[in-house]
Structures are given as structure tokens and as C-alpha cells.
Amino acid sequence: MKKEKKKPQINPESKAENTTIKEIEPKKKKRGRYVLLYLAIIGFAFYAVITIVNQNIQIADKRAELDEINKQINVVEIQTRYLDKVTGSVYTTALCTLR
């Protein structure tokens, strides 16, 4: 397809036989037309990156907290087993002496 040149428009205000013909040139498109859209996309991308980084930091903090709680649980389990052994042996010796 070949681009067709626009035909010049006749000035409607001129009523003389020798009418002047003005060629209307198309306006150039503005480059700043989508600046707001570009800014919105860049802003969203920046927000997404910051959010992902923040969530990774929170995940690392929660994992450290979980490790600390698991260590505390292990200590309590060891203490409970020790107390069960100690109290079990006391009850066993007490029962044997009563018979």
C-alpha cells in the first residue's frame, strides 16, 4: 500500500474565482504523550521490587525466630525427660521400700 498524499483543502471563506489553496500539514505527535503511563509503570516496578525485598527480610527474621523457638523446645524436652527419669526412680524406690 502506498501512502496517498492528502489533497489540499480549499479555503471556504474565499469566494473569488481564483481561490487560494492551502495545504494543511498533519500535526506531529507529541513524544510526551505517554509520560504518565511510563511513570506509572516505573513506579509500580519500583514498588514491586521494594515489596519483594521487604518480604524476604521478614522471612529471614521469622526463620531466625523459629530456630530460636525450636532450640527452646529442645531444651524443655530434655529437661522433661530428665525430670521423668528422676521422679520415676524416686517413685520406684519408694514403692520398693513400702512392700
URMO-V473659 format. One record per pair of residues at least 6 apart in sequence whose ideal C-beta (glycine too) atoms are under 7 Angstrom apart, sorted by sequence separation. I is the first residue (numbers start at 1). J is the second residue. D is the distance in whole Angstrom. If there is no record, write none. Layout:
# URMO-V473659
I|J|D, I|J|D
This chain:
# URMO-V473659
14|20|6, 11|19|6, 10|19|6, 11|20|6, 10|21|6, 11|22|6, 8|21|5, 9|22|7, 8|22|7, 8|23|4, 9|24|6
